[in-house]
Amino acid sequence: MYAILGLVLGVALGIWLQPSLPPQVQPYLPIAIVAALDAVFGGFRSYLDRLFDDRVFVVSFVSNVLIAALIVWVGDLIGVGAQLSTAVVVVLGIRIFTNAAAIRRKLFHA
């Protein structure tokens, strides 16, 4: 219940305050969001499998975001940032859809 309340409050504050990011950070935001979604879907899947551990979730969430941003940052340094961004999105997208399929099978027995 607290998680849903926190999510609603965070979205409302974001809409109300309309924070801005420095231009240097903006290319990493979509990658960070996809990495965070991967952790959220993985956490929900493990919750449905009764294997959820909050410490594992937090570590997974933070490390996914940092590793994905680091990969894109290194790609920017060597001049292939767009290609590595695409690679990160594809890999994490596959993981998200795999977790979504497992969640669907668990919830709907299909």
C-alpha positions in Angstrom: 0.0 0.0 0.0 2.8 2.4 0.9 4.5 1.7 -2.5 1.4 2.6 -4.4 0.9 5.7 -2.3 4.6 6.7 -2.9 4.2 6.1 -6.6 1.1 8.3 -6.9 2.7 11.0 -4.8 5.9 10.9 -6.8 4.0 11.2 -10.1 1.9 14.0 -8.8 5.0 15.9 -7.6 6.7 15.4 -10.9 3.7 16.7 -12.8 3.3 19.7 -10.4 7.0 20.7 -10.1 8.0 19.8 -13.6 11.7 19.3 -12.8 14.2 19.8 -15.5 17.4 17.9 -16.2 20.7 19.3 -17.4 21.3 18.7 -21.1 24.3 16.5 -20.3 22.1 14.0 -18.3 19.1 13.9 -20.7 20.4 11.1 -23.0 20.7 8.8 -20.0 17.2 9.2 -18.7 15.4 6.9 -21.1 18.0 4.2 -20.5 17.6 4.6 -16.8 13.8 4.4 -17.0 14.0 1.2 -19.1 16.6 -0.3 -16.6 14.3 0.6 -13.7 11.3 -1.0 -15.4 13.3 -4.1 -15.9 14.0 -4.3 -12.1 10.3 -3.5 -11.3 9.0 -6.3 -13.6 11.6 -8.7 -12.2 10.6 -7.8 -8.7 6.9 -8.3 -9.4 7.7 -11.7 -11.1 9.7 -12.8 -8.0 6.9 -11.6 -5.8 4.4 -13.8 -7.6 6.9 -16.7 -7.4 7.1 -16.0 -3.6 10.9 -15.4 -3.9 10.8 -11.6 -3.4 13.6 -10.1 -1.3 13.5 -6.3 -0.8 17.3 -6.1 -0.5 17.8 -8.0 -3.7 15.2 -5.7 -5.4 16.9 -2.5 -4.3 20.4 -3.7 -5.3 19.0 -4.9 -8.7 17.1 -1.6 -9.2 20.2 0.6 -8.5 22.7 -1.6 -10.2 20.5 -1.9 -13.4 20.2 1.8 -13.7 23.9 2.5 -13.0 25.2 -0.2 -15.3 22.9 0.8 -18.1 23.9 4.5 -17.8 27.6 3.5 -17.5 27.4 1.5 -20.7 25.8 4.4 -22.6 28.3 6.8 -21.1 31.3 4.7 -22.2 29.6 4.5 -25.6 29.4 8.3 -25.8 33.1 8.5 -24.9 34.2 6.2 -27.7 31.6 7.6 -30.2 29.1 4.8 -30.3 26.6 6.0 -27.7 23.6 5.6 -30.0 24.4 2.1 -30.9 25.1 1.1 -27.2 21.8 2.8 -26.2 20.0 0.7 -28.7 21.7 -2.4 -27.5 20.8 -1.7 -23.9 17.2 -1.0 -24.7 16.9 -4.2 -26.8 18.5 -6.4 -24.1 16.4 -4.8 -21.3 13.3 -4.8 -23.5 13.7 -8.6 -24.0 14.0 -9.0 -20.3 11.0 -6.9 -19.6 8.8 -8.8 -22.1 10.1 -12.1 -20.7 9.1 -11.1 -17.2 5.8 -9.7 -18.5 5.1 -13.1 -20.1 5.9 -15.0 -16.9 3.7 -12.6 -14.9 0.8 -13.1 -17.4 1.2 -16.9 -17.2 1.2 -16.7 -13.4 -1.8 -14.4 -13.1 -4.0 -15.9 -15.8 -2.6 -19.4 -15.9 -2.2 -19.0 -19.6 
